[in-house]
Amino acid sequence: MDLAAPATDHATPHAGPPVSPAGPPGPRTTASVSPLRVVHDTDGVDLAEAERAAAGFLRALGVDLDGESLGDTPGRMARAYAELFSPRPFDLTTFPNDEGYDELVLARGIPVRSVCEHHMLPVVGTAHVGYLPGDRILGLSKLARVVEHFACRPQVQERLTKQVADWLDTHLAPKGVGVVIEAEHSCMTLRGVRATGSTTLTSTLLGSFRHDARSRAEFLSLTGLSS
């Protein structure tokens, strides 16, 4: 696996994750729906080659790997990055919105753990993900799973925010989707400008959250932002 290249699930860069052939039918239906299996493509992952590359990288930076403490570091590095780039598979479970619930559903404080694709340094923060239900509602834990799925790869925060929103909009067909991510980038706090404590805030609003002022204000208020 090329650790310097973005990990994607399709040949098309930054396309959505692969889905099983038995995915849900078209939107706006209350019929029984089979869970959508979301998996990460691990083809091309070569831990042995990654370990050799890590050893060469460290030696090129003057790190002595002959000591007991550092002897196994290249292998640990390879396994650590492989873990960072490997989201857990999950079933996108949805249920009929039998009660016609039409108010905001919001999951706040979802942990975000990613890697900056420009420097391969950690990005850590939180995501707030909300939606206005259509004909189906989503198992709440799946909002966090979708965030993890797109975060577990070399990323930029702007793309990550939009990918989560677009994917939920496509697969859930809600009346509105909102995603806000606030994260600290190690490439900004530990090197370069060394702006310790600074965070970056990004948002994507779709449907009613984008076009209806009251829905937008409610979402932004509940995420701690003003409209």
Backbone hydrogen bonds, N-H to C=O, Kabsch-Sander energy under -0.5 kcal/mol:
donor,donor_aa,acceptor,acceptor_aa,energy
3,L,1,M,-1.0
5,A,2,D,-1.7
8,T,6,P,-0.6
15,A,12,T,-1.7
20,S,37,R,-0.6
23,G,20,S,-0.9
36,L,92,L,-1.3
37,R,35,P,-0.7
38,V,36,L,-0.6
38,V,90,F,-3.3
39,V,18,P,-0.8
39,V,37,R,-0.6
42,T,40,H,-0.6
45,V,42,T,-1.8
46,D,44,G,-0.5
50,A,46,D,-2.3
51,E,47,L,-2.4
52,R,48,A,-2.0
53,A,49,E,-2.4
54,A,50,A,-2.4
55,A,51,E,-2.3
56,G,52,R,-2.2
57,F,53,A,-2.4
58,L,54,A,-2.5
59,R,55,A,-2.4
60,A,56,G,-2.2
61,L,57,F,-0.9
61,L,58,L,-0.6
62,G,59,R,-1.9
63,V,58,L,-2.5
64,D,62,G,-0.5
65,L,63,V,-0.7
71,G,67,G,-1.2
73,T,70,L,-1.3
76,R,72,D,-2.0
77,M,73,T,-2.9
78,A,74,P,-2.3
79,R,75,G,-2.4
80,A,76,R,-2.6
81,Y,77,M,-2.5
82,A,78,A,-2.2
83,E,79,R,-2.1
84,L,80,A,-2.3
85,F,81,Y,-1.8
86,S,83,E,-1.5
90,F,38,V,-2.0
92,L,36,L,-3.5
92,L,90,F,-0.5
93,T,91,D,-1.6
95,F,137,I,-2.8
97,N,135,D,-2.8
98,D,96,P,-1.8
100,G,97,N,-1.7
105,V,131,Y,-2.3
107,A,129,V,-2.9
108,R,106,L,-0.6
110,I,127,A,-2.8
112,V,125,G,-2.8
114,S,123,V,-3.0
115,V,153,R,-1.0
116,C,121,L,-3.1
117,E,155,Q,-2.1
120,M,116,C,-2.6
123,V,114,S,-2.5
124,V,184,E,-2.2
125,G,112,V,-2.2
126,T,182,E,-2.6
127,A,110,I,-2.4
128,H,180,V,-3.0
129,V,107,A,-2.4
130,G,178,G,-2.8
131,Y,105,V,-2.3
132,L,176,G,-2.1
134,G,136,R,-0.8
137,I,95,F,-2.8
139,G,93,T,-2.4
142,K,139,G,-1.9
143,L,140,L,-1.4
144,A,140,L,-0.7
145,R,141,S,-1.6
146,V,142,K,-2.4
147,V,143,L,-1.8
148,E,144,A,-2.5
149,H,145,R,-2.5
150,F,146,V,-1.8
151,A,147,V,-1.9
152,C,148,E,-2.1
153,R,151,A,-2.4
155,Q,115,V,-3.1
160,L,156,V,-2.2
161,T,157,Q,-2.4
162,K,158,E,-1.7
163,Q,159,R,-2.9
164,V,160,L,-2.1
165,A,161,T,-1.7
166,D,162,K,-3.0
167,W,163,Q,-2.4
168,L,164,V,-2.0
169,D,165,A,-2.3
170,T,166,D,-2.2
171,H,167,W,-2.5
172,L,168,L,-2.3
173,A,168,L,-0.6
173,A,169,D,-1.0
175,K,132,L,-3.1
176,G,132,L,-0.9
177,V,206,L,-1.4
178,G,130,G,-2.7
179,V,204,T,-2.4
180,V,128,H,-2.4
181,I,202,T,-2.5
182,E,126,T,-2.6
183,A,200,T,-2.2
184,E,124,V,-3.3
186,S,122,P,-2.5
186,S,184,E,-0.6
188,M,185,H,-1.9
189,T,185,H,-1.8
190,L,186,S,-2.7
191,R,186,S,-0.6
194,R,191,R,-2.5
195,A,188,M,-2.4
196,T,194,R,-1.9
198,S,195,A,-2.0
200,T,183,A,-2.9
202,T,181,I,-2.4
204,T,179,V,-2.3
206,L,177,V,-3.0
208,S,175,K,-2.3
209,F,206,L,-1.3
210,R,207,G,-1.1
211,H,207,G,-2.0
212,D,208,S,-2.7
213,A,211,H,-0.6
216,R,212,D,-2.4
217,A,213,A,-2.5
218,E,214,R,-2.2
219,F,215,S,-2.3
220,L,216,R,-2.7
221,S,217,A,-2.3
222,L,218,E,-2.3
223,T,219,F,-1.3
224,G,221,S,-1.2
225,L,220,L,-3.5
